[in-house]
Amino acid sequence: MATKVDLIELEARIDKLDKKLDEKPSKTDLLELETRVASKADLLELEARVASKADLIDLEARVMSKADVLEARVASKADLEAWGMRLLDMLGGMVRAANDEMRDWMRAHRGDAQ
């Protein structure tokens, strides 16, 4: 059973998290949240320590689900993959242009060597 001090500390942490939720989360914040909110079992364990079910429902409403965090990571991974493909296309174009330039130079100077 949670003591009054535990509940006061929990309330202070909830208020701090509530203020953070008002800010736009960064990718680092999302990854940190993913490690802190591992599963529904964690919320059930918290329910056993919190004074009332209403407190837990309020907390659940304010905490981002793990699925939301994973969705954010997948979106960012897709963005990175798309960026990587654009970079590869650009580098491929540069290599082709350099090869064409070298081939043209060799053709132009082939007569000089003879």
N, CA, C and O atoms as a printed pandas DataFrame, in Angstrom:
     atom_number atom_name residue_name chain_id  residue_number  x_coord  y_coord  z_coord
0              1         N          MET        A               1    0.851   -1.180    0.000
1              2        CA          MET        A               1    0.000    0.000    0.000
2              3         C          MET        A               1    0.894    1.240    0.000
3              4         O          MET        A               1    1.862    1.321    0.755
4              5         N          ALA        A               2    0.565    2.175   -0.831
5              6        CA          ALA        A               2    1.363    3.391   -0.959
6              7         C          ALA        A               2    1.142    4.313    0.233
7              8         O          ALA        A               2    0.026    4.464    0.730
8              9         N          THR        A               3    2.234    4.922    0.674
9             10        CA          THR        A               3    2.126    5.881    1.776
10            11         C          THR        A               3    1.768    7.246    1.207
11            12         O          THR        A               3    1.814    7.461   -0.004
12            13         N          LYS        A               4    1.413    8.158    2.094
13            14        CA          LYS        A               4    1.049    9.508    1.667
14            15         C          LYS        A               4    2.237   10.196    0.984
15            16         O          LYS        A               4    2.061   10.928    0.010
16            17         N          VAL        A               5    3.452    9.954    1.504
17            18        CA          VAL        A               5    4.661   10.528    0.892
18            19         C          VAL        A               5    4.837    9.995   -0.526
19            20         O          VAL        A               5    5.165   10.754   -1.439
20            21         N          ASP        A               6    4.618    8.681   -0.718
21            22        CA          ASP        A               6    4.723    8.092   -2.058
22            23         C          ASP        A               6    3.732    8.746   -3.011
23            24         O          ASP        A               6    4.067    9.048   -4.157
24            25         N          LEU        A               7    2.514    8.962   -2.535
25            26        CA          LEU        A               7    1.490    9.565   -3.383
26            27         C          LEU        A               7    1.834   11.013   -3.730
27            28         O          LEU        A               7    1.595   11.462   -4.851
28            29         N          ILE        A               8    2.393   11.736   -2.770
29            30        CA          ILE        A               8    2.798   13.123   -3.035
30            31         C          ILE        A               8    3.915   13.150   -4.073
31            32         O          ILE        A               8    3.896   13.974   -4.987
32            33         N          GLU        A               9    4.898   12.243   -3.932
33            34        CA          GLU        A               9    5.992   12.166   -4.908
34            35         C          GLU        A               9    5.466   11.780   -6.287
35            36         O          GLU        A               9    5.892   12.333   -7.301
36            37         N          LEU        A              10    4.531   10.821   -6.315
37            38        CA          LEU        A              10    3.939   10.396   -7.581
38            39         C          LEU        A              10    3.175   11.551   -8.220
39            40         O          LEU        A              10    3.265   11.763   -9.430
40            41         N          GLU        A              11    2.430   12.289   -7.419
41            42        CA          GLU        A              11    1.681   13.428   -7.941
42            43         C          GLU        A              11    2.629   14.482   -8.522
43            44         O          GLU        A              11    2.340   15.069   -9.565
44            45         N          ALA        A              12    3.757   14.722   -7.850
45            46        CA          ALA        A              12    4.742   15.685   -8.352
46            47         C          ALA        A              12    5.326   15.209   -9.682
47            48         O          ALA        A              12    5.516   16.003  -10.603
48            49         N          ARG        A              13    5.606   13.912   -9.776
49            50        CA          ARG        A              13    6.136   13.365  -11.030
50            51         C          ARG        A              13    5.098   13.442  -12.145
51            52         O          ARG        A              13    5.432   13.725  -13.296
52            53         N          ILE        A              14    3.832   13.188  -11.794
53            54        CA          ILE        A              14    2.755   13.276  -12.784
54            55         C          ILE        A              14    2.632   14.710  -13.293
55            56         O          ILE        A              14    2.487   14.935  -14.495
56            57         N          ASP        A              15    2.689   15.675  -12.379
57            58        CA          ASP        A              15    2.614   17.082  -12.785
58            59         C          ASP        A              15    3.774   17.447  -13.711
59            60         O          ASP        A              15    3.594   18.160  -14.699
60            61         N          LYS        A              16    4.970   16.946  -13.376
61            62        CA          LYS        A              16    6.145   17.217  -14.207
62            63         C          LYS        A              16    5.961   16.609  -15.603
63            64         O          LYS        A              16    6.267   17.246  -16.611
64            65         N          LEU        A              17    5.452   15.358  -15.648
65            66        CA          LEU        A              17    5.199   14.712  -16.939
66            67         C          LEU        A              17    4.118   15.452  -17.713
67            68         O          LEU        A              17    4.201   15.588  -18.934
68            69         N          ASP        A              18    3.101   15.928  -16.997
69            70        CA          ASP        A              18    2.015   16.663  -17.634
70            71         C          ASP        A              18    2.549   17.917  -18.316
71            72         O          ASP        A              18    2.116   18.259  -19.416
72            73         N          LYS        A              19    3.482   18.599  -17.672
73            74        CA          LYS        A              19    4.085   19.792  -18.267
74            75         C          LYS        A              19    4.905   19.415  -19.499
75            76         O          LYS        A              19    4.901   20.134  -20.499
76            77         N          LYS        A              20    5.612   18.280  -19.422
77            78        CA          LYS        A              20    6.406   17.831  -20.568
78            79         C          LYS        A              20    5.507   17.469  -21.749
79            80         O          LYS        A              20    5.878   17.686  -22.902
80            81         N          LEU        A              21    4.313   16.911  -21.460
81            82        CA          LEU        A              21    3.407   16.522  -22.535
82            83         C          LEU        A              21    2.876   17.737  -23.285
83            84         O          LEU        A              21    2.486   17.627  -24.448
84            85         N          ASP        A              22    2.858   18.890  -22.631
85            86        CA          ASP        A              22    2.428   20.114  -23.302
86            87         C          ASP        A              22    3.459   20.561  -24.333
87            88         O          ASP        A              22    3.119   21.254  -25.293
88            89         N          GLU        A              23    4.726   20.165  -24.135
89            90        CA          GLU        A              23    5.789   20.500  -25.074
90            91         C          GLU        A              23    5.786   19.480  -26.210
91            92         O          GLU        A              23    5.310   18.358  -26.038
92            93         N          LYS        A              24    6.316   19.865  -27.364
93            94        CA          LYS        A              24    6.430   18.924  -28.482
94            95         C          LYS        A              24    7.572   17.961  -28.169
95            96         O          LYS        A              24    8.705   18.398  -27.967
96            97         N          PRO        A              25    7.290   16.651  -28.127
97            98        CA          PRO        A              25    8.351   15.697  -27.775
98            99         C          PRO        A              25    9.351   15.513  -28.915
99           100         O          PRO        A              25    8.992   15.521  -30.092
100          101         N          SER        A              26   10.599   15.349  -28.533
101          102        CA          SER        A              26   11.636   15.061  -29.521
102          103         C          SER        A              26   11.729   13.548  -29.700
103          104         O          SER        A              26   11.115   12.794  -28.946
104          105         N          LYS        A              27   12.492   13.106  -30.690
105          106        CA          LYS        A              27   12.667   11.664  -30.900
106          107         C          LYS        A              27   13.335   11.023  -29.691
107          108         O          LYS        A              27   13.025    9.886  -29.335
108          109         N          THR        A              28   14.250   11.750  -29.062
109          110        CA          THR        A              28   14.911   11.235  -27.860
110          111         C          THR        A              28   13.902   11.046  -26.740
111          112         O          THR        A              28   13.935   10.040  -26.032
112          113         N          ASP        A              29   12.994   12.022  -26.577
113          114        CA          ASP        A              29   11.952   11.895  -25.554
114          115         C          ASP        A              29   11.074   10.683  -25.824
115          116         O          ASP        A              29   10.698    9.967  -24.897
116          117         N          LEU        A              30   10.743   10.450  -27.099
117          118        CA          LEU        A              30    9.895    9.309  -27.438
118          119         C          LEU        A              30   10.596    7.990  -27.127
119          120         O          LEU        A              30    9.973    7.055  -26.623
120          121         N          LEU        A              31   11.889    7.917  -27.427
121          122        CA          LEU        A              31   12.638    6.692  -27.134
122          123         C          LEU        A              31   12.747    6.476  -25.627
123          124         O          LEU        A              31   12.650    5.347  -25.147
124          125         N          GLU        A              32   12.950    7.574  -24.879
125          126        CA          GLU        A              32   13.017    7.473  -23.424
126          127         C          GLU        A              32   11.677    7.019  -22.869
127          128         O          GLU        A              32   11.617    6.197  -21.954
128          129         N          LEU        A              33   10.604    7.560  -23.431
129          130        CA          LEU        A              33    9.272    7.173  -22.975
130          131         C          LEU        A              33    9.007    5.705  -23.285
131          132         O          LEU        A              33    8.381    5.002  -22.493
132          133         N          GLU        A              34    9.484    5.247  -24.433
133          134        CA          GLU        A              34    9.292    3.843  -24.796
134          135         C          GLU        A              34    9.943    2.919  -23.769
135          136         O          GLU        A              34    9.377    1.884  -23.416
136          137         N          THR        A              35   11.126    3.290  -23.292
137          138        CA          THR        A              35   11.797    2.436  -22.316
138          139         C          THR        A              35   11.132    2.517  -20.953
139          140         O          THR        A              35   11.185    1.562  -20.178
140          141         N          ARG        A              36   10.496    3.669  -20.648
141          142        CA          ARG        A              36    9.857    3.821  -19.338
142          143         C          ARG        A              36    8.465    3.211  -19.293
143          144         O          ARG        A              36    8.050    2.713  -18.247
144          145         N          VAL        A              37    7.738    3.237  -20.398
145          146        CA          VAL        A              37    6.397    2.663  -20.446
146          147         C          VAL        A              37    6.499    1.363  -21.233
147          148         O          VAL        A              37    6.216    1.325  -22.430
148          149         N          ALA        A              38    6.899    0.317  -20.559
149          150        CA          ALA        A              38    7.185   -0.938  -21.257
150          151         C          ALA        A              38    5.918   -1.675  -21.661
151          152         O          ALA        A              38    5.848   -2.193  -22.776
152          153         N          SER        A              39    4.920   -1.739  -20.797
153          154        CA          SER        A              39    3.751   -2.548  -21.115
154          155         C          SER        A              39    2.569   -2.194  -20.230
155          156         O          SER        A              39    2.689   -1.415  -19.284
156          157         N          LYS        A              40    1.436   -2.778  -20.553
157          158        CA          LYS        A              40    0.223   -2.619  -19.740
158          159         C          LYS        A              40    0.466   -3.174  -18.343
159          160         O          LYS        A              40   -0.109   -2.676  -17.375
160          161         N          ALA        A              41    1.307   -4.196  -18.223
161          162        CA          ALA        A              41    1.614   -4.772  -16.907
162          163         C          ALA        A              41    2.211   -3.724  -15.979
163          164         O          ALA        A              41    1.937   -3.724  -14.779
164          165         N          ASP        A              42    3.031   -2.826  -16.536
165          166        CA          ASP        A              42    3.591   -1.746  -15.720
166          167         C          ASP        A              42    2.488   -0.852  -15.180
167          168         O          ASP        A              42    2.539   -0.423  -14.028
168          169         N          LEU        A              43    1.481   -0.569  -16.020
169          170        CA          LEU        A              43    0.369    0.260  -15.559
170          171         C          LEU        A              43   -0.442   -0.465  -14.488
171          172         O          LEU        A              43   -0.917    0.162  -13.541
172          173         N          LEU        A              44   -0.604   -1.775  -14.630
173          174        CA          LEU        A              44   -1.337   -2.541  -13.613
174          175         C          LEU        A              44   -0.577   -2.566  -12.294
175          176         O          LEU        A              44   -1.179   -2.504  -11.222
176          177         N          GLU        A              45    0.753   -2.659  -12.377
177          178        CA          GLU        A              45    1.568   -2.597  -11.168
178          179         C          GLU        A              45    1.429   -1.232  -10.506
179          180         O          GLU        A              45    1.362   -1.125   -9.282
180          181         N          LEU        A              46    1.385   -0.188  -11.336
181          182        CA          LEU        A              46    1.193    1.159  -10.811
182          183         C          LEU        A              46   -0.180    1.292  -10.162
183          184         O          LEU        A              46   -0.330    1.976   -9.150
184          185         N          GLU        A              47   -1.174    0.640  -10.744
185          186        CA          GLU        A              47   -2.529    0.677  -10.181
186          187         C          GLU        A              47   -2.543    0.156   -8.747
187          188         O          GLU        A              47   -3.272    0.671   -7.900
188          189         N          ALA        A              48   -1.737   -0.863   -8.482
189          190        CA          ALA        A              48   -1.679   -1.427   -7.136
190          191         C          ALA        A              48   -1.073   -0.442   -6.143
191          192         O          ALA        A              48   -1.344   -0.514   -4.945
192          193         N          ARG        A              49   -0.252    0.479   -6.645
193          194        CA          ARG        A              49    0.401    1.435   -5.753
194          195         C          ARG        A              49   -0.346    2.757   -5.637
195          196         O          ARG        A              49   -0.111    3.518   -4.698
196          197         N          VAL        A              50   -1.242    3.040   -6.577
197          198        CA          VAL        A              50   -1.960    4.315   -6.590
198          199         C          VAL        A              50   -3.222    4.204   -5.744
199          200         O          VAL        A              50   -3.842    3.142   -5.679
200          201         N          ALA        A              51   -3.601    5.307   -5.094
201          202        CA          ALA        A              51   -4.711    5.304   -4.138
202          203         C          ALA        A              51   -6.044    4.918   -4.768
203          204         O          ALA        A              51   -6.779    4.116   -4.192
204          205         N          SER        A              52   -6.373    5.465   -5.929
205          206        CA          SER        A              52   -7.693    5.175   -6.491
206          207         C          SER        A              52   -7.604    4.859   -7.977
207          208         O          SER        A              52   -6.640    5.227   -8.648
208          209         N          LYS        A              53   -8.622    4.174   -8.477
209          210        CA          LYS        A              53   -8.696    3.841   -9.894
210          211         C          LYS        A              53   -8.791    5.122  -10.732
211          212         O          LYS        A              53   -8.258    5.178  -11.840
212          213         N          ALA        A              54   -9.465    6.147  -10.206
213          214        CA          ALA        A              54   -9.594    7.417  -10.932
214          215         C          ALA        A              54   -8.228    8.026  -11.207
215          216         O          ALA        A              54   -8.004    8.586  -12.280
216          217         N          ASP        A              55   -7.304    7.922  -10.240
217          218        CA          ASP        A              55   -5.949    8.432  -10.447
218          219         C          ASP        A              55   -5.263    7.686  -11.590
219          220         O          ASP        A              55   -4.583    8.295  -12.416
220          221         N          LEU        A              56   -5.444    6.373  -11.633
221          222        CA          LEU        A              56   -4.820    5.576  -12.683
222          223         C          LEU        A              56   -5.411    5.902  -14.048
223          224         O          LEU        A              56   -4.677    6.020  -15.030
224          225         N          ILE        A              57   -6.733    6.047  -14.117
225          226        CA          ILE        A              57   -7.375    6.380  -15.393
226          227         C          ILE        A              57   -6.861    7.723  -15.898
227          228         O          ILE        A              57   -6.592    7.886  -17.088
228          229         N          ASP        A              58   -6.728    8.684  -14.981
229          230        CA          ASP        A              58   -6.190    9.995  -15.346
230          231         C          ASP        A              58   -4.753    9.856  -15.848
231          232         O          ASP        A              58   -4.372   10.482  -16.837
232          233         N          LEU        A              59   -3.960    9.034  -15.164
233          234        CA          LEU        A              59   -2.567    8.825  -15.567
234          235         C          LEU        A              59   -2.496    8.142  -16.931
235          236         O          LEU        A              59   -1.697    8.536  -17.781
236          237         N          GLU        A              60   -3.332    7.116  -17.144
237          238        CA          GLU        A              60   -3.340    6.410  -18.427
238          239         C          GLU        A              60   -3.695    7.353  -19.569
239          240         O          GLU        A              60   -3.159    7.234  -20.671
240          241         N          ALA        A              61   -4.598    8.290  -19.300
241          242        CA          ALA        A              61   -5.004    9.235  -20.339
242          243         C          ALA        A              61   -3.860   10.163  -20.715
243          244         O          ALA        A              61   -3.802   10.647  -21.845
244          245         N          ARG        A              62   -2.951   10.415  -19.782
245          246        CA          ARG        A              62   -1.858   11.358  -20.043
246          247         C          ARG        A              62   -0.601   10.687  -20.570
247          248         O          ARG        A              62    0.256   11.372  -21.129
248          249         N          VAL        A              63   -0.456    9.392  -20.416
249          250        CA          VAL        A              63    0.765    8.699  -20.832
250          251         C          VAL        A              63    0.581    8.145  -22.241
251          252         O          VAL        A              63   -0.421    7.494  -22.538
252          253         N          MET        A              64    1.563    8.413  -23.106
253          254        CA          MET        A              64    1.516    7.914  -24.472
254          255         C          MET        A              64    1.700    6.398  -24.462
255          256         O          MET        A              64    2.521    5.875  -23.708
256          257         N          SER        A              65    0.943    5.697  -25.292
257          258        CA          SER        A              65    1.054    4.240  -25.333
258          259         C          SER        A              65    2.330    3.819  -26.055
259          260         O          SER        A              65    2.898    4.577  -26.841
260          261         N          LYS        A              66    2.763    2.602  -25.774
261          262        CA          LYS        A              66    3.964    2.075  -26.430
262          263         C          LYS        A              66    3.744    1.982  -27.938
263          264         O          LYS        A              66    4.674    2.188  -28.718
264          265         N          ALA        A              67    2.505    1.668  -28.352
265          266        CA          ALA        A              67    2.210    1.594  -29.782
266          267         C          ALA        A              67    2.452    2.934  -30.463
267          268         O          ALA        A              67    2.974    2.975  -31.577
268          269         N          ASP        A              68    2.077    4.037  -29.803
269          270        CA          ASP        A              68    2.318    5.366  -30.371
270          271         C          ASP        A              68    3.812    5.617  -30.537
271          272         O          ASP        A              68    4.249    6.163  -31.550
272          273         N          VAL        A              69    4.589    5.215  -29.539
273          274        CA          VAL        A              69    6.040    5.415  -29.599
274          275         C          VAL        A              69    6.632    4.595  -30.739
275          276         O          VAL        A              69    7.456    5.096  -31.505
276          277         N          LEU        A              70    6.213    3.327  -30.856
277          278        CA          LEU        A              70    6.735    2.478  -31.926
278          279         C          LEU        A              70    6.343    3.024  -33.291
279          280         O          LEU        A              70    7.138    2.979  -34.230
280          281         N          GLU        A              71    5.118    3.539  -33.406
281          282        CA          GLU        A              71    4.672    4.125  -34.670
282          283         C          GLU        A              71    5.553    5.309  -35.041
283          284         O          GLU        A              71    5.898    5.481  -36.210
284          285         N          ALA        A              72    5.917    6.123  -34.066
285          286        CA          ALA        A              72    6.794    7.269  -34.320
286          287         C          ALA        A              72    8.167    6.800  -34.784
287          288         O          ALA        A              72    8.767    7.410  -35.669
288          289         N          ARG        A              73    8.672    5.707  -34.184
289          290        CA          ARG        A              73    9.983    5.193  -34.593
290          291         C          ARG        A              73    9.932    4.637  -36.003
291          292         O          ARG        A              73   10.861    4.845  -36.784
292          293         N          VAL        A              74    8.842    3.921  -36.348
293          294        CA          VAL        A              74    8.724    3.352  -37.688
294          295         C          VAL        A              74    8.675    4.473  -38.719
295          296         O          VAL        A              74    9.300    4.377  -39.775
296          297         N          ALA        A              75    7.926    5.543  -38.411
297          298        CA          ALA        A              75    7.852    6.669  -39.344
298          299         C          ALA        A              75    9.235    7.277  -39.547
299          300         O          ALA        A              75    9.619    7.592  -40.673
300          301         N          SER        A              76    9.976    7.439  -38.464
301          302        CA          SER        A              76   11.299    8.034  -38.606
302          303         C          SER        A              76   12.246    7.088  -39.347
303          304         O          SER        A              76   13.118    7.547  -40.085
304          305         N          LYS        A              77   12.086    5.774  -39.160
305          306        CA          LYS        A              77   12.925    4.817  -39.885
306          307         C          LYS        A              77   12.613    4.882  -41.381
307          308         O          LYS        A              77   13.520    4.833  -42.211
308          309         N          ALA        A              78   11.335    4.994  -41.716
309          310        CA          ALA        A              78   10.948    5.115  -43.125
310          311         C          ALA        A              78   11.511    6.399  -43.723
311          312         O          ALA        A              78   11.959    6.410  -44.870
312          313         N          ASP        A              79   11.488    7.480  -42.945
313          314        CA          ASP        A              79   12.065    8.742  -43.415
314          315         C          ASP        A              79   13.555    8.578  -43.691
315          316         O          ASP        A              79   14.063    9.062  -44.702
316          317         N          LEU        A              80   14.259    7.887  -42.778
317          318        CA          LEU        A              80   15.696    7.669  -42.963
318          319         C          LEU        A              80   15.975    6.816  -44.192
319          320         O          LEU        A              80   16.916    7.081  -44.940
320          321         N          GLU        A              81   15.146    5.784  -44.400
321          322        CA          GLU        A              81   15.343    4.936  -45.572
322          323         C          GLU        A              81   15.116    5.729  -46.856
323          324         O          GLU        A              81   15.869    5.577  -47.818
324          325         N          ALA        A              82   14.088    6.572  -46.881
325          326        CA          ALA        A              82   13.813    7.389  -48.070
326          327         C          ALA        A              82   14.966    8.360  -48.318
327          328         O          ALA        A              82   15.385    8.556  -49.459
328          329         N          TRP        A              83   15.477    8.967  -47.245
329          330        CA          TRP        A              83   16.602    9.892  -47.372
330          331         C          TRP        A              83   17.828    9.146  -47.904
331          332         O          TRP        A              83   18.548    9.663  -48.758
332          333         N          GLY        A              84   18.062    7.935  -47.402
333          334        CA          GLY        A              84   19.192    7.127  -47.861
334          335         C          GLY        A              84   19.081    6.789  -49.342
335          336         O          GLY        A              84   20.076    6.821  -50.066
336          337         N          MET        A              85   17.872    6.466  -49.794
337          338        CA          MET        A              85   17.684    6.150  -51.213
338          339         C          MET        A              85   17.941    7.383  -52.085
339          340         O          MET        A              85   18.542    7.272  -53.153
340          341         N          ARG        A              86   17.486    8.558  -51.633
341          342        CA          ARG        A              86   17.749    9.788  -52.391
342          343         C          ARG        A              86   19.249   10.061  -52.457
343          344         O          ARG        A              86   19.769   10.473  -53.494
344          345         N          LEU        A              87   19.938    9.827  -51.341
345          346        CA          LEU        A              87   21.381   10.040  -51.303
346          347         C          LEU        A              87   22.093    9.082  -52.260
347          348         O          LEU        A              87   23.000    9.486  -52.988
348          349         N          LEU        A              88   21.677    7.807  -52.254
349          350        CA          LEU        A              88   22.285    6.837  -53.173
350          351         C          LEU        A              88   22.045    7.225  -54.623
351          352         O          LEU        A              88   22.948    7.106  -55.451
352          353         N          ASP        A              89   20.834    7.691  -54.947
353          354        CA          ASP        A              89   20.549    8.135  -56.315
354          355         C          ASP        A              89   21.455    9.295  -56.707
355          356         O          ASP        A              89   21.992    9.329  -57.815
356          357         N          MET        A              90   21.622   10.247  -55.786
357          358        CA          MET        A              90   22.459   11.410  -56.063
358          359         C          MET        A              90   23.913   10.980  -56.273
359          360         O          MET        A              90   24.566   11.428  -57.215
360          361         N          LEU        A              91   24.418   10.108  -55.391
361          362        CA          LEU        A              91   25.801    9.634  -55.528
362          363         C          LEU        A              91   25.984    8.836  -56.812
363          364         O          LEU        A              91   27.009    8.958  -57.482
364          365         N          GLY        A              92   24.988    8.019  -57.154
365          366        CA          GLY        A              92   25.054    7.261  -58.403
366          367         C          GLY        A              92   25.155    8.178  -59.606
367          368         O          GLY        A              92   25.920    7.911  -60.533
368          369         N          GLY        A              93   24.383    9.260  -59.595
369          370        CA          GLY        A              93   24.444   10.241  -60.682
370          371         C          GLY        A              93   25.807   10.895  -60.768
371          372         O          GLY        A              93   26.325   11.122  -61.862
372          373         N          MET        A              94   26.396   11.200  -59.608
373          374        CA          MET        A              94   27.724   11.820  -59.590
374          375         C          MET        A              94   28.776   10.864  -60.143
375          376         O          MET        A              94   29.658   11.281  -60.893
376          377         N          VAL        A              95   28.689    9.583  -59.778
377          378        CA          VAL        A              95   29.654    8.584  -60.265
378          379         C          VAL        A              95   29.508    8.410  -61.773
379          380         O          VAL        A              95   30.506    8.343  -62.491
380          381         N          ARG        A              96   28.247    8.337  -62.261
381          382        CA          ARG        A              96   28.044    8.204  -63.714
382          383         C          ARG        A              96   28.612    9.415  -64.455
383          384         O          ARG        A              96   29.242    9.264  -65.502
384          385         N          ALA        A              97   28.391   10.608  -63.917
385          386        CA          ALA        A              97   28.910   11.828  -64.558
386          387         C          ALA        A              97   30.437   11.814  -64.578
387          388         O          ALA        A              97   31.046   12.185  -65.582
388          389         N          ALA        A              98   31.060   11.389  -63.475
389          390        CA          ALA        A              98   32.527   11.323  -63.416
390          391         C          ALA        A              98   33.055   10.295  -64.410
391          392         O          ALA        A              98   34.063   10.540  -65.073
392          393         N          ASN        A              99   32.383    9.143  -64.521
393          394        CA          ASN        A              99   32.798    8.118  -65.490
394          395         C          ASN        A              99   32.691    8.643  -66.917
395          396         O          ASN        A              99   33.593    8.438  -67.728
396          397         N          ASP        A             100   31.583    9.322  -67.221
397          398        CA          ASP        A             100   31.403    9.885  -68.568
398          399         C          ASP        A             100   32.488   10.908  -68.875
399          400         O          ASP        A             100   33.034   10.929  -69.978
400          401         N          GLU        A             101   32.799   11.753  -67.898
401          402        CA          GLU        A             101   33.829   12.780  -68.079
402          403         C          GLU        A             101   35.192   12.141  -68.326
403          404         O          GLU        A             101   35.946   12.586  -69.191
404          405         N          MET        A             102   35.505   11.090  -67.557
405          406        CA          MET        A             102   36.797   10.420  -67.724
406          407         C          MET        A             102   36.861    9.728  -69.081
407          408         O          MET        A             102   37.891    9.781  -69.753
408          409         N          ARG        A             103   35.775    9.082  -69.489
409          410        CA          ARG        A             103   35.741    8.412  -70.793
410          411         C          ARG        A             103   35.936    9.432  -71.913
411          412         O          ARG        A             103   36.689    9.180  -72.854
412          413         N          ASP        A             104   35.260   10.591  -71.820
413          414        CA          ASP        A             104   35.420   11.643  -72.833
414          415         C          ASP        A             104   36.860   12.151  -72.871
415          416         O          ASP        A             104   37.412   12.366  -73.950
416          417         N          TRP        A             105   37.465   12.343  -71.712
417          418        CA          TRP        A             105   38.847   12.824  -71.635
418          419         C          TRP        A             105   39.790   11.809  -72.274
419          420         O          TRP        A             105   40.701   12.175  -73.017
420          421         N          MET        A             106   39.557   10.505  -71.970
421          422        CA          MET        A             106   40.418    9.456  -72.537
422          423         C          MET        A             106   40.277    9.406  -74.053
423          424         O          MET        A             106   41.270    9.234  -74.760
424          425         N          ARG        A             107   39.061    9.553  -74.557
425          426        CA          ARG        A             107   38.859    9.556  -76.014
426          427         C          ARG        A             107   39.561   10.756  -76.649
427          428         O          ARG        A             107   40.173   10.641  -77.712
428          429         N          ALA        A             108   39.465   11.896  -75.990
429          430        CA          ALA        A             108   40.074   13.118  -76.532
430          431         C          ALA        A             108   41.595   13.032  -76.534
431          432         O          ALA        A             108   42.240   13.601  -77.414
432          433         N          HIS        A             109   42.174   12.336  -75.572
433          434        CA          HIS        A             109   43.633   12.282  -75.459
434          435         C          HIS        A             109   44.228   10.987  -76.004
435          436         O          HIS        A             109   45.438   10.780  -75.914
436          437         N          ARG        A             110   43.415   10.135  -76.552
437          438        CA          ARG        A             110   43.901    8.891  -77.129
438          439         C          ARG        A             110   44.837    9.183  -78.302
439          440         O          ARG        A             110   45.851    8.506  -78.470
440          441         N          GLY        A             111   44.510   10.154  -79.085
441          442        CA          GLY        A             111   45.351   10.533  -80.233
442          443         C          GLY        A             111   46.686   11.109  -79.791
443          444         O          GLY        A             111   47.673   10.963  -80.512
444          445         N          ASP        A             112   46.756   11.758  -78.633
445          446        CA          ASP        A             112   48.009   12.334  -78.132
446          447         C          ASP        A             112   49.023   11.248  -77.812
447          448         O          ASP        A             112   50.226   11.449  -77.981
448          449         N          ALA        A             113   48.550   10.108  -77.355
449          450        CA          ALA        A             113   49.457    9.029  -76.948
450          451         C          ALA        A             113   50.058    8.335  -78.157
451          452         O          ALA        A             113   51.138    7.754  -78.056
452          453         N          GLN        A             114   49.384    8.382  -79.296
453          454        CA          GLN        A             114   49.887    7.675  -80.481
454          455         C          GLN        A             114   50.859    8.487  -81.180
455          456         O          GLN        A             114   51.396    8.063  -82.204
